Every structure is written in C-alpha cells, then in structure tokens.
Amino acid sequence: MKCVALVTGAGRGLGRILATFLAGQGHDIVITARTSAELHDVAQSLEGTGVRVVAIPGDITDPMHRTRLLQQTRMIGGLGLLVNNASDLGEIPRPELAIASLERFRVTLETNLVAPLALIQEALPQLERTRGLVVNISSDASKGGYERWGIYGSSKAALDLASKTLAAELKPRHISVVSVDPGDMRTRMHQDAFPGEDISDRPLPEVTVPFWAWLINQDPERITGMRYHAQGAMWVIPA
Amino acid sequence: MGDSSLNRSELLFDRPTELFASQPPETRGHDRDDVRLMVSTPEGDTHHAFTDLPQLLESGDLLVVNESATIPASLRANSRLGEILLNLSTRFADDLWLAEPRWSASRPGPLPLNEQERLDIGKATAVLLYRYPGIPRLWFVRLGTPASVLMAKYGEPIHYGYAPAYPMANYQTLFSRFPGSVEMPSAARPITSRVRDSLISHGIGIVGVILHAGVSSLEIEDDAVEHQPLFPESFRVPDATAQAVNATHARGGRVIAVGTTVVRSLETAWASNGVRACSGATGLYIHPGNSVHVIDGLLTGLHDPVTSHLAMLSAIAGLHRVRKAYAEAIQNRYLWHEFGDSHLLWRQSAN
C-alpha cells in the first residue's frame, strides 16, 4: 500500500506533474489549487490510473480549506506525503524591496510560509501515524540575493529554515521534512516572473520526474533536513 | 586543466573494429591478468604487462575499486513491435526501473513506443511510463513482477554487437560483492588474486565504493560536450573508504580510481576539505569544464569515441594527452571494451 499524498498548487506546472507522477506510482492523492477549472482538468486526466484522486479547489491561506483537505486525507487512509508546492510570486513586475508594497509582502508570506506551516501543524497526527514526509518546494531565489527577487526569495529562505528546523524538531516523532529547489522550469509562474521574455529555453517541469522517482523511494528518516536540487547532478544522503 | 569547453568532434577518432575485444581472456586460454597495460603520464606513454601494476605504483598509494556486482539485466520482451530487448538500467524501486528498449543487442533504439504500452516478459508484464527527460532512448518502466525474479528467470547479461553473452561469472570481478550493476564495472577485471596479493605486499591499499552502473555511456549528441545529460546512478562511499582516501592524501600518497564509476563516486563525495562518507544518486558528469579534486590516477579500459568517459579522461589529463595516448594505443593494437586491455592515466608526473 502506497501512502496518501497531498499536493498543493496542483492545477498546473510543477504541481500538476507531481500529482500525475504520484498517481501513476499508485498513491491516492488529494489535490488543491485556487483555479477550479485547472484542478478539475488535472483530476480528469488522472481517471483510469486506478487510484483515488480527490480534487478540492480553494486557497491554502484559508484555515477552513486546510481543514477540509486534511479531513479528506484522513478519510482515505491518512497522509503520508505532504507537498507544499503552492506559491505566490508577489507583485508583478517584481519590485525592488525599497519600494515593495508591504501589504502585498504579507500576502506572499501568508501563502509561502504561514500556510505551509499551518498545514504541517494540522497534519502532524496523520504524519506521525504514517511516519510521513513533508516536501517544501523552495527556489534558488532563497539563496540568491538577486535584484527584484527579495519578496519571493525571502519567503522561500524563511521556508527553508522552517523546513530545517522542523526536521530537527520532528525527528523524535519520526516525521521527516525536506526542502526541494526544482530549478528553473517553463511554467506559468516562471513566465509571470519574466513578463514578455522568451522562456522557451527552460525545461518543462517533467524534467524533475527522475528526482521525484528517487525521492519517494528513499527512507524519509535518512534524508530529513536535506535541501535538494531536483535538476542537480547528484542527490546525496549524508552517512 | 585544459580548455573548459570541449567540442564533440575533438573526441572523435578512428579505431579499427578488429581492436574490439570480443572474448574474455580466460575463454581464450589465458589468465584474466594476461592483458596489456599502457601507462600515460605528462612525459609520455609506456607499455607494460598488467601484472606489472604493483611495480608501477608506490607503497602508500591507494586503489579504490567498485564493489558492485553485475546482474543479468537484459530481458527478451514481446511488444507491439515484435520481439525486442528490454535492458534494465537503474533501479528506483522494486517495481520502478529506468530501462532501455532496444531492437536487439546490436541494434539500439529509440524504438517507436508509446506511454502506457505493455511489454510481456515471459508471463510477467512491464508498462512503459515515460521517457527519461533529455534521453529519449531510456524509459521509466513499471514491472508487474520484481526485477530480481524476472532476472533470475529470464535475464541475460547485457551485451552489445561486438561480443556474445557469456556466463555471468565472466562479468564479475574479484571485488564484486553487492549486486546492482547492469554492465560490469570492468576496470578491476584484470586484477586477479595474485595481482591483488602482490599489490598488498607492495604496501598499496585497496578499498571499495559501490556504484551500480546503468547502461553504458551514451554517445554525446550535443556539439558542446558539457551539455551531455547523464542519468543518476545509485552509489555509496563508506566511512572507512572516505577516511582511507583522506589519510592517503594527508600522507602524500596517491589515490587511483579503478574505473570511471569510482571517479564519479569519489568526486560526488568530495567536499571542500576532503571526501565524506555518503550515499545517494549521482549523475555527476566530469568533463574539462569541471575539475577533478580527489583522484590522482585512473586505471580503466579503452573507451569508445565521443563518450562521456572520454570527456572524463580529458578532465583528468587534458584532451591533448588523451588523444595522444589513444593514438598510441591504436598504433600498438590495444584491445577495446570490457574484455580488453588496460590504461593507467596519471594526472601528473608519476614519480
């Protein structure tokens, strides 16, 4: 029996690929995204895979929505893999920090940092039973200090630190947490980040499938606390 | 070390097909160590018998071997296209493998297959899931029966057009301990117990890493050699090996990788202050654009033109020296491939 997975931001891009991959590997999944039409399109494409796919549109910053998602995962067997993928890029075009809207910054932090932590907190009883794995999707913007990436980048840097801290704190409860930088990909978010620019040289999010195939077949407790590059040349487990 | 960018054409060379070793020396009535050994240093190339290896090294040097054993990963399969070969390459899970469908041992793909197509292997089935991103001849496949069962029942060793399939024992080395490679890590093949004993009595250490080798080096298709995509292979560098490598360097000894898989394992395990014990998956591609940090020498076979192995050799010794050594090997009629002759390539002057 493969564990139940929850993927946020599953309507398109990386989240869609992840949901498709996990369903293909025999995981029952709960998927969510704000855009209902896209989410149902994903669910429809997974009919015939033989696994249970529950699609619940909504916003992960809404506590009621988070509770609904986790009720579903509990009902279909208990959450074993939580992928916090939904992310907010922030203002477009990306502003310099000196002039960034603080209101809008709070919205980004709510989606990229607070909501993932809230999902983790609420999922702990299920994750404890399944000795589950949390995957927080990060970005190289979290390390870069690139101009105009301060809002998104700092939210992801904070998420990275939360991942690492949670990994240490949750180790005694056998819950594992990793952070994954998927690398540049040809997605809507990436296009939004570079409005009007040609991003056709970036690979499609399918490029990360080998990494997910590797990751979900590792013993979570041996990789907890690690940060991986999905498109990197190596995925190392410390001794 | 050399130019950082290498062009595909620079790794091209002509080598007569009669220089393909199609038979293991032991089936020709020789000992495994009865092969030749070319030694390449910045000063030039010299020719030796493989059994001279202990005398060519120094007390305090360290050989690092790959302890992965070869498994019979070539499976005959029935498909919509008729009978084909499914060569398993890399294990992700019992039921999830990266594999290469081929027309036959001598005829590669890519085959015109589609996602969700089924292959029948005896009474078992395999389903093609998706192509490997960037390497269209490799597929993720889901096996209805565990690979170990399929291989025990139907598997043959992977072999190519230049050699038939021999019994599995011909694909193991003295150090094969952990099953998982689909192609023999062949560099240690000529190391017989007498060569090993002589190495040890000369004060040369031998330690192991594990890297389960997948289907072999794909031809580099992009003009810019550094753009070659590699798929990840499972590896492990044990603590004792990491310590032995670091201690050898601290003493001023040299670390010699026995095979390109060992170079990749050790370079993957390299951190700024030495080698650390670790495991995982590595698709590290070593070419002149990225440096070699750990190894001082490489004992290996002779590799095909335009392969990632040659890019690695160029990263170690520079393209000019590699081309010169290969011209020398051809002129002296060295034998290529896993049953062929050996080559010890030093980064710097040997003495």
HADDOCK unambig.tbl for C-alpha pairs under 7 A between the chains (distance, minus, plus):
assign (segid A and resid 206 and name CA) (segid B and resid 133 and name CA) 6.93 0.50 0.50
assign (segid A and resid 207 and name CA) (segid B and resid 133 and name CA) 5.37 0.50 0.50
assign (segid A and resid 213 and name CA) (segid B and resid 92 and name CA) 6.52 0.50 0.50
assign (segid A and resid 214 and name CA) (segid B and resid 92 and name CA) 5.87 0.50 0.50
assign (segid A and resid 217 and name CA) (segid B and resid 92 and name CA) 6.70 0.50 0.50
assign (segid A and resid 217 and name CA) (segid B and resid 93 and name CA) 6.22 0.50 0.50
assign (segid A and resid 233 and name CA) (segid B and resid 282 and name CA) 6.12 0.50 0.50
assign (segid A and resid 233 and name CA) (segid B and resid 283 and name CA) 4.83 0.50 0.50
assign (segid A and resid 233 and name CA) (segid B and resid 284 and name CA) 4.91 0.50 0.50
assign (segid A and resid 234 and name CA) (segid B and resid 281 and name CA) 5.70 0.50 0.50
assign (segid A and resid 234 and name CA) (segid B and resid 282 and name CA) 4.21 0.50 0.50
assign (segid A and resid 234 and name CA) (segid B and resid 283 and name CA) 5.61 0.50 0.50
assign (segid A and resid 234 and name CA) (segid B and resid 284 and name CA) 6.13 0.50 0.50
assign (segid A and resid 235 and name CA) (segid B and resid 280 and name CA) 5.64 0.50 0.50
assign (segid A and resid 235 and name CA) (segid B and resid 281 and name CA) 5.24 0.50 0.50
assign (segid A and resid 235 and name CA) (segid B and resid 282 and name CA) 6.32 0.50 0.50
assign (segid A and resid 236 and name CA) (segid B and resid 278 and name CA) 6.65 0.50 0.50
assign (segid A and resid 236 and name CA) (segid B and resid 279 and name CA) 5.81 0.50 0.50
assign (segid A and resid 236 and name CA) (segid B and resid 280 and name CA) 4.60 0.50 0.50
assign (segid A and resid 236 and name CA) (segid B and resid 281 and name CA) 6.40 0.50 0.50
assign (segid A and resid 237 and name CA) (segid B and resid 278 and name CA) 5.66 0.50 0.50
assign (segid A and resid 237 and name CA) (segid B and resid 279 and name CA) 5.13 0.50 0.50
assign (segid A and resid 237 and name CA) (segid B and resid 280 and name CA) 5.21 0.50 0.50
assign (segid A and resid 238 and name CA) (segid B and resid 277 and name CA) 6.88 0.50 0.50
assign (segid A and resid 238 and name CA) (segid B and resid 278 and name CA) 4.65 0.50 0.50
assign (segid A and resid 238 and name CA) (segid B and resid 279 and name CA) 6.58 0.50 0.50
assign (segid A and resid 239 and name CA) (segid B and resid 277 and name CA) 5.44 0.50 0.50
assign (segid A and resid 239 and name CA) (segid B and resid 278 and name CA) 4.61 0.50 0.50
assign (segid A and resid 239 and name CA) (segid B and resid 279 and name CA) 6.89 0.50 0.50
